[in-house]
């Protein structure tokens, strides 16, 4: 059985909401204040802050406060466990599909040979 990483649950849960994915997309262009991030979303500030909190708990973003302004930025290395897991899954499925392809081609060859031998 594959290794289980509970951190993946937290990361994928954080990515499960379109608002949070939109925040991450925006932050991929650079750090931004909470005010700037919130302007793009039609929701109350407390609701928006819950989204930021979920992203911060997952380690996908970090924030710092300078005076009265809190700025958020991506934590790129936090995406590594997801990237690794997805790469492993891709390799597994590519191997399975290649095996299936070889099997299907072998079946096709056998049927063609059977058809030729009947003629």
N, C-alpha and C positions, 0 to 999 in steps of 0.2 A: 504494500500500500504506500502511496505517496506521503511524503512528509507534510504535516499539517502546520501551518503558520497562522496563528490567530490574528496577527498583525494585518494579514490580507483581508480579513473580515472587516476590520476598521477602515482600511483604505478603500475597499470597494464600496462599503456603505457610504463613505464620504462622497464618493463619485456617483452615487446612485441618484442624486438630485440634479435636475438641469440648472437650477440657480447656482449651485456650488460648482458645477462644471463651467458655467459661464464666468464665474469669479476667477477660476483657475486660468481660463483662457485669457481674460483681461490681464491677470498678473503675469502671464507669460511675456507680456510686452514691457514689464517693469513694475516696480513697487507703486502702490497707490494708497491714498488715505482712505479711511473707512467712508468718509463723506463722499469722496469721488466714486468709490465702488457702489455705494448705496444709491446714488443718483440714477444709476442704470436700471434699477429694479423698482417696480411698483408694489412696495410693501412697507409696512411699518418698520422703523429702525430696530425695535426689539426682535422682531422676526428675522430681520436681516442679520443681526448680530448672532443669532442662534446658528445660522449657516456658517458664519465665520468661525464661530467656536467649534463647530463640528470639524471644519477643515484644519483648524489649529490643533485640536485633540488628535487628529489622525497624523499630524506632523507634516501635512502637505504645505502649510503656510506657517509663517511666524510673523509676529507683530512687535512693534516697539513704539513707545510713546515719547515724543519730543514736545514738551510743553503741553498744549491742549490737543495736539494732533497725534492720532495713532495711525501708523503706516503699516501696511501689510505687504509681504513679499513671499514669493514661492520658495519652497525648500526642495530644490530639484532632486536631491539624493533620496528623498522620501518615496519617489516613484520607482526606485530600483527593485524593491521586492515584487511589485506588480509586473514590471517589465520582465523580470526573471521568470516568474510564474507563467506569464503568457508565452514566453519563448519556449519554455519546457512543454507547454500544452501544444504549441504549434509543431514542435519536433515530434511529439508523440503522434499527433494526427497526420502529419505528413508521412511518417513511417507506416501507419495503419493504411492510409490511402494508397501508398505505393505497393504495399503487400496485396491489397484488394485489386489493384490494377493488374499486377502480375498474375494473380489468380484468375481474373476475368479473361485476360489474354490467353492464358493456358486453356481455359474452358473453350474459348473460341477456336483455338487451334485444334483441339480434340474433336470438336463438332465438325470442323471443316474436313479433317482427316476421315472421320466416319462417313461423311457425305460422299467424299471422293471414292472411298473403298466400296460403297454401295453401287456406284455407277459403273 
